Amino acid sequence: MSTEQKNSSSPFQDKLCPRCKGSGICTDCQGKGFITCLTCSGKGTLGTNSKGIPLTCRSCQGKKVVPCPKECPSCGGTGEISSKYQDEIAAKYATPTIKEKTLWASQAIIIICTVIYLAVQFLPFPYNRFLYEFCTPYAPSRNPQAIWHLLTCAFLHVDLLHFLCNMYCTHIFGQEIESLCGGKRFLGIFILGAVVGSLASSFLSSGGIGASGGLFALGFAYWGFNKRWGLGSLQTANSILYSMLFILFIGWFINFGGIRLDNFAHLGGGLTGIIYAFTCKKS
């Protein structure tokens, strides 16, 4: 195939950039290097608090404007869209994008819980019984040395409905939270919340099983990150907060035909998440 034939078959032939019309200048800021902050509409503040003190806009830090590249982002300031430029952009952003979307921690929790649930249900006796006993709630009065139960009980579930509810929340909310704080911090918050929730449940109640203690820690931590640093989505943070407060309300005041929610594990995990969010360092 000749060179002319290769160029004619390329999906990105050299042509003027449709965004800047060949000028190479950013159309948003007209080459000034800044634009009006869209969050506060150029006011620099977002209303006032209960004491009447103005709340500084977190996006522009009160400057009323935010930085903007002077060059057109579509063509890199060249004024042309070429196959070479498109290849350079694809090579630059392809690998980081794939890595950032690898949410391994939430998937690992789902896999571990699924394997343990299926093993307890379908392994023959006494293997299923051994696994069940290994993951039962921590009982300080009967076996205070078995401290591993504080964590292993988070991966055991009562029945199919309990298992599906926790795994659904881990899949839907867990991925949103992990994409914000990263896999290592996500897993650390989950383990810490699960352990503290198990301690609260074991000493203040008869103990319980399930991943909800760790999930409550993650949910309240996400809300704390949003309130403290403005990270993540405010709408998502409030949705998670209201959902978990509703579950706490149901657990304390409503009894579904003898089905008992582990209120102390939920409360312990939630408090752990809030304390962590407002005391940890931003990284």
C-alpha positions in Angstrom: 0.0 0.0 0.0 1.4 3.4 -0.9 1.8 6.4 1.5 -1.0 8.3 -0.1 -3.3 5.3 0.3 -2.4 5.0 4.0 -3.1 8.7 4.7 -6.4 8.5 2.9 -7.5 5.5 5.0 -6.6 7.1 8.3 -9.6 8.1 10.5 -7.8 11.2 11.6 -6.5 13.1 8.6 -4.8 16.4 9.1 -7.4 19.1 9.2 -8.3 22.3 11.1 -9.3 21.7 14.7 -13.2 22.0 14.8 -13.0 23.4 18.4 -10.7 26.4 17.9 -11.2 26.7 14.1 -7.5 26.6 13.6 -6.5 29.3 16.0 -4.9 27.0 18.6 -6.4 29.2 21.4 -8.7 27.8 24.1 -12.2 28.9 23.3 -13.2 28.8 27.0 -10.8 31.5 28.3 -9.8 33.0 24.9 -6.2 32.6 25.8 -6.3 34.4 29.1 -5.4 31.4 31.2 -8.3 31.6 33.6 -12.1 31.4 33.6 -14.9 32.3 36.0 -15.4 29.7 38.7 -18.5 27.7 37.8 -19.0 26.4 41.3 -19.6 29.9 42.9 -20.5 31.7 39.6 -17.5 34.1 40.2 -18.6 35.2 43.7 -15.8 33.5 45.6 -18.2 32.4 48.3 -21.0 29.8 48.7 -23.4 31.5 51.0 -22.8 31.8 54.8 -22.8 29.5 57.8 -25.1 29.6 60.8 -23.1 32.5 62.3 -23.3 34.6 59.1 -19.6 34.0 58.1 -19.1 33.6 54.4 -18.1 30.1 53.2 -15.2 30.3 50.9 -15.6 28.4 47.6 -13.4 25.3 47.6 -13.0 25.2 43.9 -11.4 28.6 43.4 -10.3 29.2 47.1 -12.2 32.6 47.0 -10.3 33.9 43.9 -13.5 33.9 41.8 -11.6 32.4 38.9 -9.9 29.0 38.2 -6.9 28.2 36.0 -7.5 27.3 32.3 -5.0 26.2 29.7 -4.3 28.9 27.1 -3.9 26.4 24.3 -6.9 24.6 22.8 -7.0 21.2 24.6 -8.3 19.4 21.5 -5.4 20.2 19.3 -2.7 21.1 21.8 -2.4 24.6 20.4 -1.4 23.5 16.9 -4.8 24.4 15.3 -4.8 21.0 13.5 -6.1 17.6 14.3 -3.7 15.0 12.9 -3.4 11.3 13.1 0.0 11.7 14.8 -1.4 13.9 17.5 -4.3 11.5 18.1 -1.8 8.6 18.5 0.3 10.6 21.0 -2.8 11.4 23.1 -3.9 7.8 23.1 -0.5 6.5 24.1 -0.3 9.2 26.9 -3.6 8.5 28.6 -4.4 4.8 27.8 -2.4 3.1 30.5 -3.1 5.4 33.5 -6.8 5.3 32.8 -6.8 1.5 32.9 -4.9 1.5 36.2 -7.2 4.1 37.9 -10.3 2.0 37.0 -8.9 -1.2 38.6 -11.0 -1.3 41.8 -9.4 -4.4 43.4 -10.2 -3.9 47.1 -14.0 -3.9 46.7 -13.9 -6.9 44.3 -11.6 -8.8 46.8 -14.2 -8.4 49.6 -17.0 -9.6 47.3 -14.9 -12.6 46.2 -13.9 -13.6 49.8 -17.5 -13.3 51.1 -18.8 -15.3 48.1 -16.3 -18.1 48.5 -17.0 -18.4 52.3 -20.8 -18.3 51.8 -20.8 -21.0 49.1 -18.3 -23.1 51.1 -20.5 -23.0 54.2 -23.6 -23.9 52.2 -22.2 -26.7 50.0 -19.1 -28.2 51.5 -19.7 -31.6 53.2 -19.7 -32.0 57.0 -17.4 -31.4 58.9 -15.6 -29.1 56.6 -18.4 -26.6 56.4 -18.8 -26.7 60.1 -15.1 -26.0 60.7 -15.3 -23.0 58.4 -18.4 -21.7 60.1 -16.8 -22.0 63.5 -13.7 -20.3 62.3 -15.8 -17.2 61.3 -18.3 -17.1 64.2 -18.6 -13.9 66.3 -16.0 -13.2 68.9 -17.0 -14.5 72.3 -14.8 -12.9 75.0 -16.5 -14.9 77.8 -16.0 -18.3 76.2 -12.8 -18.0 74.0 -11.1 -14.6 74.6 -7.9 -15.8 72.8 -9.7 -16.2 69.4 -9.3 -12.6 68.4 -9.3 -13.4 64.7 -13.0 -13.8 65.0 -13.2 -10.0 65.2 -12.4 -9.9 61.5 -13.4 -13.2 60.1 -17.0 -12.8 61.2 -17.3 -9.9 58.8 -17.1 -12.4 55.9 -19.8 -14.8 57.2 -23.5 -14.1 56.5 -26.7 -15.5 58.0 -28.6 -16.3 54.8 -28.9 -15.5 51.1 -30.7 -12.3 51.7 -28.2 -11.0 54.2 -25.3 -12.0 51.8 -26.9 -10.4 48.7 -27.7 -7.1 50.5 -24.2 -6.6 51.8 -22.6 -7.6 48.4 -24.9 -5.3 46.5 -23.9 -2.4 48.8 -20.2 -3.3 48.4 -20.5 -3.3 44.6 -22.6 -0.1 44.2 -21.2 2.1 47.0 -17.9 0.4 47.5 -16.6 1.2 44.0 -17.5 4.8 44.4 -15.7 5.0 47.7 -12.6 3.1 46.5 -12.3 5.3 43.4 -12.1 8.2 45.8 -9.6 7.0 48.5 -7.8 4.1 46.7 -7.7 0.4 47.3 -5.3 0.3 50.3 -7.1 3.0 52.3 -10.4 1.4 51.3 -9.4 -2.0 52.7 -7.9 -0.4 55.8 -11.1 1.4 56.6 -13.2 -1.7 56.0 -11.0 -3.9 58.3 -10.8 -1.2 61.0 -14.6 -0.7 60.9 -15.3 -4.4 60.9 -13.0 -5.0 63.9 -14.4 -2.1 66.0 -18.0 -3.1 65.0 -17.3 -6.7 66.1 -15.9 -5.4 69.4 -19.0 -3.3 70.1 -21.3 -6.1 69.1 -19.5 -8.7 71.2 -19.3 -6.6 74.4 -22.6 -4.7 74.2 -24.7 -7.4 72.6 -24.5 -11.1 71.8 -22.2 -10.6 68.8 -23.1 -10.7 65.1 -21.8 -11.6 61.6 -21.7 -9.8 58.3 -19.7 -7.2 56.4 -22.0 -4.3 57.4 -19.7 -3.0 60.2 -17.0 -2.4 57.6 -19.5 -1.0 55.1 -20.8 1.5 57.6 -17.2 2.6 58.3 -16.7 3.1 54.6 -19.9 5.0 54.1 -19.5 7.4 56.9 -15.8 7.9 56.0 -16.9 8.9 52.4 -19.3 11.4 53.9 -16.6 12.7 56.2 -14.1 13.1 53.3 -16.7 15.1 51.4 -17.5 17.4 54.4 -13.8 17.9 55.3 -12.2 18.3 52.0 -15.0 18.5 49.4 -13.9 15.1 47.9 -16.4 13.0 45.9 -20.0 13.9 45.1 -22.1 15.7 47.7 -25.2 14.0 46.4 -23.6 10.6 46.7 -22.3 11.4 50.2 -25.7 12.5 51.4 -27.4 9.5 49.8 -25.0 7.1 51.6 -25.5 9.0 54.9 -29.3 9.0 54.8 -29.4 5.3 53.8 -27.2 4.2 56.7 -29.1 6.5 59.2 -32.3 4.8 57.9 -30.9 1.4 58.5 -29.8 2.4 62.1 -33.3 3.7 62.7 -34.9 0.5 61.5 -32.4 -1.5 63.6 -33.2 0.3 66.8 -36.9 0.8 66.6 -38.4 -1.9 64.3 -38.3 -5.7 64.6 -39.0 -7.7 61.5 -40.5 -10.9 62.8 -37.6 -11.8 65.0 -34.9 -10.7 62.5 -32.3 -8.8 64.5 -30.1 -6.2 62.9 -26.6 -5.9 64.5 -27.1 -2.3 65.6 -24.0 -2.1 67.7 -21.8 -3.3 64.9 -23.4 -0.7 62.6 -22.9 2.1 65.1 -19.3 1.0 65.9 -18.4 0.9 62.3 -20.0 4.2 61.5 -18.3 6.0 64.3 -15.0 4.5 63.2 -15.5 5.9 59.7 -16.3 9.4 60.9 -13.4 9.5 63.3 -11.0 8.3 60.7 -12.2 10.8 58.1 -11.8 13.8 60.4 -8.4 12.7 61.8 -6.5 11.2 58.9 -4.1 13.0 56.7 -5.0 13.8 53.1 -2.8 12.0 50.6 
